[in-house]
Amino acid sequence: MYILGLNAYHADSSAAIFKDGVLIAATEEERFRRIKHWAGFPSEAIKFCLLEAGISLKEVDYVSIGRDPKAKFWSKVGFVLKNIAKKNTLLSDRIKNSKRVASIEEELANISGLNESEIKSKIINVEHHRSHLASAFFASPFEEAAILSIDGSGDFTTTMIAIGKGNQIEVLDSVNFPVSAGLFYTAFTQYLGFPHYGDEYKVMGLAPYGKPVFAELVRKVLHFTPDGLFNWDSNYFVNITEIKLDYSTHIPEVSTLYGKKLVEVFGPARKAGEELTQEHKDLAASVQLVCEELIFHILNHLQKRTGLKNICIAGGVAQNSVANGKILQKTNFENLYIPSAGHDAGISMGSALYAHNHLLKQKRTSTVFSAYTGSKFSNDYIEKFLKEKNIKYVRLQDAELFERITDKLIEPGVVGWFSGRAEFGPRALGARSIIADPRNAKAKDLLNSKIKRRESFRPFAPSILREYVGEYFERVEDVPFMEKVFPIKKEKREEIPAVTHVDGTGRLQTVMKEVSPRYYGLIDTFRKRTGVPILLNTSFNENEPIVNTPAEALDCFLRTQMDMLVLENCLIER
């Protein structure tokens, strides 16, 4: 049985395909369109998934869509009636988007040759947050677990808590739009001068440079409720009906969320490009702290309510790796699973898993510890491409290749590494990565200024061999998707300054030999030469989606100051 899952007409549009519950392929549309957070119909991602499965849409049994217009219908009606006399930009945008969603059968017909009636019989709608819940629980190793989905909003819900057992999910409670942890964080992100969709991670990266001196003021924005959920003071935000949430240009656009009271309390908002003062850094630290407190508040109540020791988390807020790294320390949960695409791209995977397990009651399949579900190119394809472009290269076997790369890293140099299937999710995990020597104190500034061309405060991640985590980090957990930040041991921080953040932490990826054999082999070669089982890892891109093809990798290499490019076994040097 084939199930094609979609996240369509929403930010981070994507597709995923399963055969008998086993994931074959999953990818974001932005990788093909080359527009970050691309929102719309994921036609290219769908074509890719069908090609990888070796089937046509006719052979797909079900098409699951991570959106259910019927969800919370009466709550939506009440919201409209309550605000019917107000200027309602939000409602107008939602109506426009609903019309686009309704055209999915037509879009699928256009790319498949099937008629719309054939397609309509295949479609299953799965509520946004149930898709998030499923993306975490059904991919996890747990037979039973508590589950949290927490993000900006989707299907009139912003937070949902549940229990997963076997192939079923029981929803326990939820928080209705507009009250939202995601929108709370986004409002402060905009206030701090980061206006673009998806900029929240910049605030998380800025927070360690400040102290949470404004925490008491920020706490007044959110109200933690005795049932383990939360409310907020709406006076800190614009009238919710005036929010513009538009995907019509395929670039997610969110209007200003913070209101007059937030400016009255915290002062004038920082304009984009203005200097970041210590007050801005302190506010970022305060917002991050309160966000963490909210997550722990929800999880501690959920643990007491369920009595369970396993927790699965998804949703945009689940991408907050700093908070994730503290969950097992700050709650009574003992085991945590977060998928590689915890954000909205994971909706495609989650809706398909929900359909397969919960709705169709099929048997659960193996745990997902690999994010390598995207594009792949053979050495023969790459050689042909390089010859056509008149690019000088050498093709080497892995052992010699790893030694040459290590020579360049030690030199020191920066290497573009393109290997195997691309990752599903926002983080490079050793398939589409830029790598450097973590011992090089100057590597961070070099990468930020000459290759990534981004803010200097943003950190880089350590990819570490799984067996050595305890030697370098104060906590030992599997972190396959770079989804947690841990403190680096004090005596090790000077050894790896390029991946040690200002507060002594690192957002690690534990590299497993059975999951990432080539990347593991490269890091192990570096370890044998230097004694350090770690590489600095950042995504292979320059203010664009992560590179998807050899052509995009070569283009990024040529326009930046990388020293070496590795395309599978083909090595290119300047």
C-alpha positions as CSV (number, residue, x, y, z in Angstrom):
1,M,0.0,0.0,0.0
2,Y,1.4,3.4,-1.0
3,I,0.5,6.6,0.8
4,L,1.6,10.0,-0.5
5,G,1.7,12.7,2.2
6,L,1.5,16.4,1.5
7,N,2.0,19.7,3.2
8,A,0.4,22.0,0.6
9,Y,-0.4,25.7,0.4
10,H,1.4,26.2,3.7
11,A,4.9,27.3,4.6
12,D,7.6,24.7,4.1
13,S,5.6,22.8,1.5
14,S,6.7,19.2,1.2
15,A,5.9,15.6,0.1
16,A,6.6,12.2,1.5
17,I,5.8,8.7,0.3
18,F,5.5,5.4,2.2
19,K,5.1,1.8,1.1
20,D,3.4,-0.4,3.7
21,G,4.3,2.2,6.3
22,V,8.0,2.4,5.4
23,L,9.3,5.8,4.4
24,I,10.8,5.7,0.8
25,A,11.3,9.4,0.2
26,A,10.6,12.8,1.7
27,T,11.6,16.3,0.6
28,E,10.7,20.0,0.8
29,E,9.6,21.9,-2.2
30,E,12.0,24.7,-1.5
31,R,14.9,22.4,-2.5
32,F,13.6,22.4,-6.1
33,R,12.2,26.0,-6.2
34,R,15.2,27.5,-4.5
35,I,13.0,29.8,-2.4
36,K,13.2,29.4,1.4
37,H,10.1,28.2,3.1
38,W,8.3,27.9,-0.2
39,A,4.6,27.8,0.2
40,G,2.2,26.4,-2.4
41,F,1.5,23.1,-4.1
42,P,4.6,20.8,-3.8
43,S,4.5,19.6,-7.4
44,E,8.3,19.0,-7.7
45,A,8.5,17.2,-4.4
46,I,5.6,15.0,-5.4
47,K,7.2,14.1,-8.8
48,F,10.5,13.3,-6.9
49,C,8.7,11.0,-4.4
50,L,6.8,9.2,-7.1
51,L,10.0,8.7,-9.1
52,E,11.8,7.4,-6.1
53,A,9.0,4.9,-5.4
54,G,9.0,3.9,-9.1
55,I,5.2,4.4,-9.4
56,S,2.7,6.8,-10.8
57,L,0.0,8.6,-8.9
58,K,-2.5,6.1,-10.2
59,E,-0.7,3.4,-8.1
60,V,-0.9,5.5,-5.0
61,D,-3.7,4.2,-2.7
62,Y,-4.1,7.3,-0.6
63,V,-3.0,10.9,-0.6
64,S,-2.9,12.4,2.9
65,I,-3.0,16.2,3.3
66,G,-1.9,17.7,6.6
67,R,-4.9,20.0,6.8
68,D,-8.6,19.4,7.7
69,P,-11.0,22.2,7.0
70,K,-13.6,20.6,9.2
71,A,-11.4,20.7,12.3
72,K,-12.7,22.9,15.1
73,F,-15.4,24.1,12.7
74,W,-17.6,25.7,15.4
75,S,-14.6,27.4,17.1
76,K,-13.9,29.0,13.7
77,V,-17.5,30.1,13.3
78,G,-17.4,31.6,16.7
79,F,-14.3,33.5,15.9
80,V,-15.7,34.9,12.7
81,L,-19.0,36.0,14.4
82,K,-17.1,37.6,17.3
83,N,-15.0,39.6,14.9
84,I,-17.5,40.1,12.1
85,A,-17.7,43.9,12.5
86,K,-13.9,44.4,12.4
87,K,-11.5,44.8,9.6
88,N,-10.5,41.2,9.0
89,T,-7.4,40.8,6.9
90,L,-6.7,37.4,8.5
91,L,-10.1,36.0,7.5
92,S,-9.6,37.3,3.9
93,D,-6.2,35.6,3.6
94,R,-7.6,32.3,5.1
95,I,-10.5,32.3,2.6
96,K,-8.1,32.8,-0.3
97,N,-5.9,30.0,0.9
98,S,-8.9,27.7,1.4
99,K,-9.8,28.2,-2.2
100,R,-6.2,27.1,-3.2
101,V,-6.4,24.1,-0.9
102,A,-9.7,23.1,-2.5
103,S,-7.9,23.0,-5.9
104,I,-5.6,20.1,-4.8
105,E,-7.5,17.5,-6.9
106,E,-7.0,19.8,-9.9
107,E,-3.3,20.3,-9.3
108,L,-2.8,16.6,-8.9
109,A,-4.7,15.9,-12.0
110,N,-2.5,18.3,-13.9
111,I,0.7,16.5,-13.0
112,S,-0.6,13.0,-13.3
113,G,-3.1,12.7,-16.1
114,L,-5.7,11.3,-13.8
115,N,-9.2,12.8,-13.6
116,E,-10.2,14.7,-10.5
117,S,-12.8,12.1,-9.5
118,E,-10.1,9.4,-9.4
119,I,-8.0,11.6,-7.2
120,K,-10.8,12.7,-4.9
121,S,-11.4,9.1,-3.8
122,K,-7.8,8.8,-2.6
123,I,-7.7,11.9,-0.5
124,I,-7.5,11.8,3.3
125,N,-7.5,15.1,5.3
126,V,-5.6,15.0,8.6
127,E,-5.7,17.9,11.0
128,H,-2.5,20.0,11.1
129,H,-1.5,19.2,14.7
130,R,-2.5,15.5,14.5
131,S,-0.1,15.3,11.6
132,H,2.6,16.8,13.8
133,L,1.8,14.4,16.6
134,A,2.0,11.5,14.2
135,S,5.3,12.6,12.7
136,A,6.9,12.3,16.1
137,F,5.2,9.4,17.8
138,F,4.8,6.9,14.9
139,A,8.4,7.5,13.8
140,S,9.7,7.0,17.4
141,P,10.9,3.8,19.1
142,F,8.2,4.0,21.8
143,E,5.2,1.7,22.0
144,E,3.6,4.3,24.3
145,A,4.4,7.9,24.9
146,A,3.0,11.3,25.7
147,I,3.0,13.7,22.7
148,L,3.2,17.5,22.3
149,S,2.6,19.5,19.2
150,I,3.4,23.2,19.6
151,D,3.8,25.8,16.9
152,G,2.4,29.1,15.5
153,S,-1.0,27.8,14.3
154,G,-2.7,25.3,12.1
155,D,-6.4,24.3,11.7
156,F,-7.2,26.9,14.4
157,T,-5.0,25.1,17.0
158,T,-1.6,26.2,18.3
159,T,-0.8,23.5,20.8
160,M,-2.1,19.9,21.2
161,I,-1.3,17.3,23.8
162,A,-1.9,13.6,23.4
163,I,-1.1,10.0,24.3
164,G,0.2,7.6,21.7
165,K,-0.2,3.9,22.2
166,G,0.6,1.3,19.5
167,N,-1.0,2.5,16.3
168,Q,-3.4,5.0,17.9
169,I,-3.2,8.6,19.2
170,E,-5.7,10.0,21.8
171,V,-5.8,13.8,21.9
172,L,-6.2,15.0,25.4
173,D,-6.5,18.8,25.0
174,S,-5.5,21.8,22.9
175,V,-5.0,25.5,22.8
176,N,-7.1,27.5,20.3
177,F,-5.8,30.2,17.9
178,P,-4.7,33.0,18.5
179,V,-3.1,32.1,21.8
180,S,0.2,30.7,20.6
181,A,3.7,30.0,21.9
182,G,5.0,30.3,18.3
183,L,3.3,33.6,17.7
184,F,4.6,34.9,21.0
185,Y,8.1,34.1,20.0
186,T,7.6,35.5,16.5
187,A,6.3,38.7,17.9
188,F,9.5,39.3,19.9
189,T,11.6,38.1,16.9
190,Q,10.0,40.9,14.8
191,Y,10.4,43.4,17.6
192,L,14.1,42.6,17.8
193,G,14.5,43.5,14.1
194,F,14.3,40.1,12.4
195,P,11.2,40.5,10.2
196,H,11.4,37.4,7.9
197,Y,9.4,34.2,8.2
198,G,11.5,31.7,10.0
199,D,13.9,34.1,11.7
200,E,13.1,32.8,15.2
201,Y,16.3,30.8,15.3
202,K,18.2,34.1,15.2
203,V,16.7,35.1,18.6
204,M,17.7,31.7,20.0
205,G,21.2,32.2,18.7
206,L,21.4,35.7,20.1
207,A,20.1,34.8,23.6
208,P,23.4,33.4,25.0
209,Y,24.9,36.8,24.6
210,G,22.5,38.4,27.0
211,K,21.1,37.9,30.5
212,P,17.4,37.4,31.2
213,V,17.0,40.6,33.0
214,F,13.6,41.3,31.4
215,A,12.1,37.9,32.3
216,E,9.6,39.2,34.8
217,L,8.3,41.7,32.2
218,V,8.1,39.0,29.5
219,R,6.3,36.6,31.9
220,K,3.4,39.1,32.0
221,V,2.7,38.4,28.3
222,L,1.9,34.7,28.9
223,H,-0.3,33.2,31.6
224,F,0.4,29.6,32.6
225,T,-2.8,27.9,33.5
226,P,-3.4,25.3,36.2
227,D,-4.4,22.7,33.5
228,G,-0.9,22.6,32.2
229,L,-1.7,24.9,29.2
230,F,-1.6,28.7,28.8
231,N,-3.2,31.9,27.8
232,W,-1.8,35.3,27.0
233,D,-2.4,39.1,27.4
234,S,-3.8,40.0,24.0
235,N,-2.9,43.7,24.6
236,Y,0.7,42.9,23.8
237,F,-0.3,41.9,20.3
238,V,-2.1,43.5,17.3
239,N,-5.8,42.9,16.9
240,I,-5.7,39.3,15.6
241,T,-8.1,40.1,12.7
242,E,-5.5,42.6,11.3
243,I,-2.8,40.0,10.9
244,K,-1.8,39.3,7.4
245,L,-0.8,35.6,6.9
246,D,-0.3,35.3,3.1
247,Y,1.2,32.5,1.0
248,S,-0.1,33.8,-2.4
249,T,3.4,34.6,-3.7
250,H,4.8,31.3,-2.4
251,I,6.9,33.3,0.1
252,P,5.3,33.2,3.5
253,E,4.5,36.7,4.6
254,V,3.5,37.5,8.2
255,S,2.6,41.0,9.2
256,T,3.7,42.7,12.4
257,L,2.4,40.8,15.4
258,Y,3.4,42.9,18.3
259,G,1.1,45.7,19.5
260,K,1.4,49.1,21.2
261,K,1.6,47.7,24.7
262,L,4.7,45.7,23.9
263,V,6.4,48.9,22.6
264,E,5.2,50.8,25.7
265,V,6.7,48.2,28.0
266,F,10.0,47.4,26.2
267,G,10.6,50.6,24.2
268,P,10.9,51.3,20.5
269,A,11.4,48.2,18.3
270,R,14.8,47.6,16.7
271,K,14.7,48.3,13.0
272,A,16.3,45.8,10.7
273,G,20.0,46.5,10.3
274,E,20.3,48.7,13.4
275,E,23.0,47.8,15.9
276,L,22.3,45.0,18.3
277,T,22.6,46.5,21.8
278,Q,23.1,44.7,25.1
279,E,19.4,45.4,25.8
280,H,18.4,43.6,22.7
281,K,20.6,40.6,23.7
282,D,19.1,40.7,27.2
283,L,15.6,40.7,25.8
284,A,16.4,37.7,23.5
285,A,17.7,35.8,26.6
286,S,14.5,36.7,28.5
287,V,12.2,35.6,25.7
288,Q,14.1,32.3,25.3
289,L,13.9,31.7,29.1
290,V,10.2,32.3,29.3
291,C,9.6,30.1,26.2
292,E,11.5,27.3,27.9
293,E,9.5,27.8,31.1
294,L,6.3,27.5,29.1
295,I,7.5,24.2,27.4
296,F,8.5,22.7,30.8
297,H,5.2,23.8,32.3
298,I,3.3,22.0,29.6
299,L,5.5,18.9,29.8
300,N,5.5,18.6,33.5
301,H,1.7,18.7,33.7
302,L,1.5,16.3,30.8
303,Q,3.9,13.8,32.5
304,K,1.9,14.0,35.7
305,R,-1.4,13.5,33.8
306,T,-0.2,10.5,31.8
307,G,2.4,9.0,34.1
308,L,4.4,8.1,31.1
309,K,8.2,8.3,30.8
310,N,8.5,8.7,27.0
311,I,7.8,12.1,25.3
312,C,7.6,12.9,21.6
313,I,7.5,16.5,20.4
314,A,6.9,18.2,17.0
315,G,5.8,21.6,15.7
316,G,7.8,24.7,14.9
317,V,8.5,25.4,18.6
318,A,10.0,21.9,18.8
319,Q,12.9,23.3,16.6
320,N,14.0,25.2,19.7
321,S,17.1,23.1,20.3
322,V,18.2,25.0,23.4
323,A,14.9,24.1,25.1
324,N,15.0,20.5,23.8
325,G,18.4,20.0,25.4
326,K,17.0,20.7,28.8
327,I,13.8,18.7,28.7
328,L,15.0,15.5,30.3
329,Q,16.7,17.5,33.0
330,K,13.8,19.8,33.7
331,T,10.9,17.2,33.6
332,N,10.3,13.7,34.8
333,F,10.3,12.3,31.3
334,E,13.2,9.8,30.7
335,N,13.2,9.5,26.9
336,L,12.7,12.0,24.1
337,Y,12.1,11.8,20.4
338,I,11.9,14.7,18.0
339,P,11.8,14.1,14.2
340,S,14.2,15.6,11.8
341,A,11.5,17.8,10.3
342,G,9.7,18.9,13.4
343,H,8.6,22.0,11.6
344,D,5.7,22.2,9.1
345,A,7.6,20.3,6.3
346,G,7.1,17.3,8.6
347,I,3.3,17.6,8.1
348,S,3.6,15.5,4.9
349,M,5.3,12.7,6.7
350,G,3.0,13.0,9.7
351,S,-0.2,13.0,7.8
352,A,0.8,9.8,5.9
353,L,1.8,8.1,9.2
354,Y,-1.5,9.2,10.8
355,A,-3.4,7.7,7.9
356,H,-1.5,4.5,7.9
357,N,-1.5,3.9,11.6
358,H,-4.4,5.6,13.3
359,L,-7.0,5.7,10.5
360,L,-6.2,2.5,8.5
361,K,-5.0,0.7,11.7
362,Q,-2.0,-0.9,10.0
363,K,1.0,-2.3,11.9
364,R,3.7,0.2,12.9
365,T,7.0,-0.1,11.2
366,S,10.6,0.7,12.2
367,T,11.9,3.7,14.0
368,V,13.1,6.6,11.9
369,F,16.7,7.6,12.8
370,S,17.8,8.6,9.3
371,A,16.9,11.9,7.7
372,Y,18.5,10.9,4.4
373,T,15.3,10.8,2.2
374,G,16.0,13.3,-0.5
375,S,17.9,13.6,-3.8
376,K,21.0,11.5,-4.7
377,F,23.4,11.6,-7.6
378,S,25.8,8.9,-8.8
379,N,29.5,9.4,-9.4
380,D,29.0,8.8,-13.1
381,Y,26.3,11.6,-13.3
382,I,28.6,13.9,-11.4
383,E,31.6,13.2,-13.6
384,K,29.6,13.8,-16.7
385,F,28.4,17.1,-15.3
386,L,31.9,18.3,-14.3
387,K,33.3,17.4,-17.8
388,E,30.5,19.4,-19.4
389,K,31.4,22.4,-17.2
390,N,35.1,21.9,-17.9
391,I,35.8,21.6,-14.2
392,K,39.1,20.0,-13.2
393,Y,38.6,17.2,-10.6
394,V,39.9,13.9,-9.4
395,R,37.9,10.8,-8.5
396,L,39.1,9.0,-5.4
397,Q,38.2,6.0,-3.3
398,D,36.8,6.8,0.1
399,A,40.0,6.1,2.1
400,E,42.2,8.4,0.0
401,L,39.4,11.0,-0.3
402,F,39.0,11.2,3.5
403,E,42.7,11.7,3.9
404,R,42.8,14.5,1.3
405,I,39.8,16.2,3.0
406,T,41.4,15.9,6.4
407,D,44.6,17.5,5.0
408,K,42.6,20.4,3.7
409,L,40.7,20.8,7.0
410,I,43.9,20.8,9.1
411,E,45.5,23.3,6.7
412,P,43.1,25.0,7.7
413,G,40.5,25.0,4.9
414,V,36.8,24.9,4.4
415,V,35.2,22.1,2.5
416,G,31.8,21.7,0.8
417,W,30.7,18.1,1.4
418,F,27.9,16.6,-0.9
419,S,27.3,12.9,-0.1
420,G,24.4,10.5,-0.5
421,R,20.7,11.4,-0.1
422,A,19.8,15.0,1.0
423,E,18.4,15.5,4.5
424,F,14.7,16.0,5.2
425,G,14.4,18.9,7.5
426,P,16.1,22.3,8.1
427,R,19.5,21.0,9.3
428,A,22.4,19.6,7.4
429,L,23.4,16.3,8.9
430,G,26.5,15.3,6.8
431,A,24.8,14.9,3.4
432,R,24.8,18.6,2.3
433,S,27.2,20.2,4.7
434,I,30.0,22.7,4.8
435,I,32.7,21.4,7.2
436,A,35.7,22.8,8.9
437,D,38.2,22.1,11.7
438,P,36.4,22.7,15.1
439,R,39.8,23.5,16.7
440,N,40.3,26.5,14.5
441,A,39.2,29.6,16.6
442,K,39.0,31.7,13.4
443,A,36.7,29.2,11.5
444,K,33.5,30.7,12.8
445,D,34.3,34.3,11.7
446,L,35.6,33.0,8.4
447,L,32.4,31.0,7.7
448,N,30.1,33.8,8.8
449,S,31.8,36.6,6.8
450,K,33.1,34.9,3.6
451,I,30.8,31.9,3.0
452,K,27.5,32.0,4.9
453,R,27.3,35.9,4.8
454,R,25.2,36.0,7.9
455,E,25.1,37.5,11.5
456,S,28.3,37.0,13.5
457,F,26.5,35.9,16.6
458,R,25.1,32.7,15.0
459,P,26.8,29.5,16.1
460,F,28.0,26.4,14.2
461,A,27.3,22.9,15.2
462,P,29.6,20.0,16.2
463,S,29.1,16.6,14.4
464,I,30.5,14.1,16.9
465,L,31.0,10.4,16.7
466,R,28.4,8.8,18.9
467,E,30.9,6.9,21.0
468,Y,32.7,10.1,22.1
469,V,29.8,12.2,23.3
470,G,30.5,11.6,27.0
471,E,34.1,12.8,26.6
472,Y,33.0,16.2,25.3
473,F,29.4,16.9,26.6
474,E,28.0,17.1,30.1
475,R,25.0,15.0,29.0
476,V,24.9,11.9,26.9
477,E,21.8,11.3,24.7
478,D,21.4,10.3,21.1
479,V,20.9,13.4,19.0
480,P,20.6,12.2,15.4
481,F,19.0,15.3,14.0
482,M,20.9,18.0,15.7
483,E,17.8,18.8,17.7
484,K,19.3,19.5,21.1
485,V,21.9,21.8,22.7
486,F,24.1,20.5,25.5
487,P,26.8,22.1,27.7
488,I,30.3,21.2,26.5
489,K,32.6,20.1,29.3
490,K,34.7,23.1,30.5
491,E,38.0,21.4,30.0
492,K,37.1,20.7,26.3
493,R,35.8,24.1,25.3
494,E,39.3,25.5,24.4
495,E,39.9,22.4,22.3
496,I,36.9,23.0,20.0
497,P,36.3,26.8,20.1
498,A,34.8,26.9,16.6
499,V,31.7,24.9,17.7
500,T,31.5,26.2,21.3
501,H,28.9,28.9,21.7
502,V,29.5,31.9,23.9
503,D,27.7,30.2,26.9
504,G,29.8,27.0,26.6
505,T,27.2,25.0,24.8
506,G,27.0,23.2,21.4
507,R,24.1,22.0,19.2
508,L,25.4,18.6,18.5
509,Q,24.7,15.8,16.0
510,T,25.6,12.3,17.2
511,V,26.9,10.6,14.1
512,M,26.0,6.9,14.1
513,K,28.0,4.5,11.9
514,E,24.9,2.5,10.9
515,V,23.0,5.6,9.8
516,S,25.8,7.8,8.3
517,P,28.6,5.4,7.3
518,R,30.5,7.8,4.9
519,Y,30.2,10.9,7.2
520,Y,31.2,8.7,10.1
521,G,34.2,7.5,8.2
522,L,35.3,11.0,7.3
523,I,35.1,12.2,11.0
524,D,36.9,9.1,12.1
525,T,39.7,9.8,9.7
526,F,39.9,13.3,11.1
527,R,39.9,11.8,14.7
528,K,42.8,9.5,13.9
529,R,44.9,12.4,12.6
530,T,44.0,15.0,15.3
531,G,42.6,13.2,18.3
532,V,39.3,15.1,17.9
533,P,36.2,13.1,16.9
534,I,34.3,16.2,15.8
535,L,33.8,18.3,12.7
536,L,32.3,21.7,12.5
537,N,29.1,21.3,10.4
538,T,26.9,23.9,8.8
539,S,24.4,23.7,6.0
540,F,25.7,23.8,2.5
541,N,24.1,27.1,1.3
542,E,24.5,30.8,1.2
543,N,21.3,32.6,2.2
544,E,19.3,30.1,0.1
545,P,17.7,26.6,0.6
546,I,20.3,23.9,1.2
547,V,21.8,22.8,-2.1
548,N,20.0,19.9,-3.7
549,T,22.0,19.1,-6.8
550,P,25.7,19.0,-7.9
551,A,25.1,22.1,-10.0
552,E,23.8,24.1,-7.0
553,A,26.7,22.8,-4.9
554,L,29.3,23.9,-7.6
555,D,27.6,27.3,-8.0
556,C,27.8,27.9,-4.2
557,F,31.4,26.8,-4.1
558,L,32.4,29.1,-7.0
559,R,30.7,32.2,-5.6
560,T,32.1,31.8,-2.0
561,Q,35.5,31.2,-0.6
562,M,35.4,27.5,0.1
563,D,38.7,25.8,-0.5
564,M,37.5,22.4,-1.6
565,L,34.3,20.8,-3.0
566,V,33.6,17.1,-2.7
567,L,30.7,15.7,-4.8
568,E,30.5,12.1,-3.8
569,N,33.9,10.7,-4.7
570,C,34.9,13.7,-7.0
571,L,37.2,16.2,-5.5
572,I,37.6,19.8,-6.7
573,E,40.1,22.3,-5.4
574,R,40.7,25.9,-6.2
